[in-house]
């Protein structure tokens, strides 16, 4: 009990938010170090695209894990950092797309459009990023006040569609190489996170 209370107090400290942002930046910083020291393998562009995409999914899954972790471990202070994780997922997703557009397509718009229309996994990934954009842009207290609590919550339920589209994007990308073992791990985690939410909703709707 004391450990839980201490952890929750720490989560609410003024320095907790900067620390979370620092932790969110570490994978990107490490990626830049590897790129600068030529440690990304034979195809650095592909490695950059892959790693930024993988971290997009990880941060998104961590965002969805906040509510279950709060309830299971009794740490309401975790909610204070959920928006930071969501915005981080968007930033990594944007970098993932920019890495593809720049390193793979040379920022040639016509080539990007043709590729998006031709390859379903890119179309689905782009759609997920488009849906993430309003979520990131409204991840501030002023946005909640401007939209109203109910409308803000309804808008941010798009995160579930984003997660499913992101998983589909990942699956179609990996299935082309007959390598879906990693995708299955993320699929199981997402199923658990969404299943927990359905269970909680049924619990709330159940008559006392």
ChimeraX attribute file (.defattr): number of C-alpha atoms within 10 A of each C-alpha:
attribute: neighborCount
match mode: 1-to-1
recipient: residues
	/A:1	7
	/A:2	7
	/A:3	8
	/A:4	12
	/A:5	13
	/A:6	11
	/A:7	14
	/A:8	18
	/A:9	14
	/A:10	13
	/A:11	21
	/A:12	16
	/A:13	10
	/A:14	9
	/A:15	10
	/A:16	15
	/A:17	15
	/A:18	11
	/A:19	12
	/A:20	14
	/A:21	15
	/A:22	12
	/A:23	12
	/A:24	19
	/A:25	13
	/A:26	11
	/A:27	15
	/A:28	17
	/A:29	13
	/A:30	11
	/A:31	17
	/A:32	15
	/A:33	13
	/A:34	15
	/A:35	16
	/A:36	10
	/A:37	9
	/A:38	11
	/A:39	13
	/A:40	17
	/A:41	11
	/A:42	9
	/A:43	8
	/A:44	15
	/A:45	16
	/A:46	15
	/A:47	17
	/A:48	22
	/A:49	20
	/A:50	16
	/A:51	15
	/A:52	24
	/A:53	24
	/A:54	16
	/A:55	19
	/A:56	23
	/A:57	21
	/A:58	16
	/A:59	22
	/A:60	25
	/A:61	19
	/A:62	18
	/A:63	21
	/A:64	21
	/A:65	19
	/A:66	20
	/A:67	18
	/A:68	17
	/A:69	15
	/A:70	15
	/A:71	11
	/A:72	8
	/A:73	10
	/A:74	14
	/A:75	20
	/A:76	16
	/A:77	18
	/A:78	18
	/A:79	16
	/A:80	13
	/A:81	17
	/A:82	19
	/A:83	16
	/A:84	21
	/A:85	21
	/A:86	22
	/A:87	23
	/A:88	21
	/A:89	27
	/A:90	25
	/A:91	19
	/A:92	25
	/A:93	28
	/A:94	20
	/A:95	18
	/A:96	22
	/A:97	19
	/A:98	17
	/A:99	22
	/A:100	21
	/A:101	17
	/A:102	13
	/A:103	15
	/A:104	15
	/A:105	15
	/A:106	13
	/A:107	14
	/A:108	11
	/A:109	11
	/A:110	10
	/A:111	13
	/A:112	18
	/A:113	11
	/A:114	10
	/A:115	14
	/A:116	16
	/A:117	11
	/A:118	11
	/A:119	12
	/A:120	15
	/A:121	20
	/A:122	20
	/A:123	17
	/A:124	21
	/A:125	24
	/A:126	19
	/A:127	16
	/A:128	24
	/A:129	21
	/A:130	14
	/A:131	19
	/A:132	24
	/A:133	15
	/A:134	13
	/A:135	20
	/A:136	18
	/A:137	11
	/A:138	18
	/A:139	17
	/A:140	12
	/A:141	8
	/A:142	10
	/A:143	13
	/A:144	15
	/A:145	10
	/A:146	11
	/A:147	13
	/A:148	11
	/A:149	12
	/A:150	10
	/A:151	12
	/A:152	17
	/A:153	12
	/A:154	9
	/A:155	15
	/A:156	18
	/A:157	12
	/A:158	15
	/A:159	18
	/A:160	14
	/A:161	15
	/A:162	21
	/A:163	20
	/A:164	16
	/A:165	21
	/A:166	24
	/A:167	21
	/A:168	19
	/A:169	22
	/A:170	23
	/A:171	21
	/A:172	19
	/A:173	19
	/A:174	16
	/A:175	13
	/A:176	9
	/A:177	8
	/A:178	10
	/A:179	13
	/A:180	15
	/A:181	12
	/A:182	11
	/A:183	17
	/A:184	13
	/A:185	11
	/A:186	17
	/A:187	17
	/A:188	11
	/A:189	13
	/A:190	21
	/A:191	13
	/A:192	14
	/A:193	18
	/A:194	17
	/A:195	12
	/A:196	15
	/A:197	15
	/A:198	12
	/A:199	11
	/A:200	13
	/A:201	11
	/A:202	11
	/A:203	11
	/A:204	10
	/A:205	9
	/A:206	8
	/A:207	6
	/A:208	5
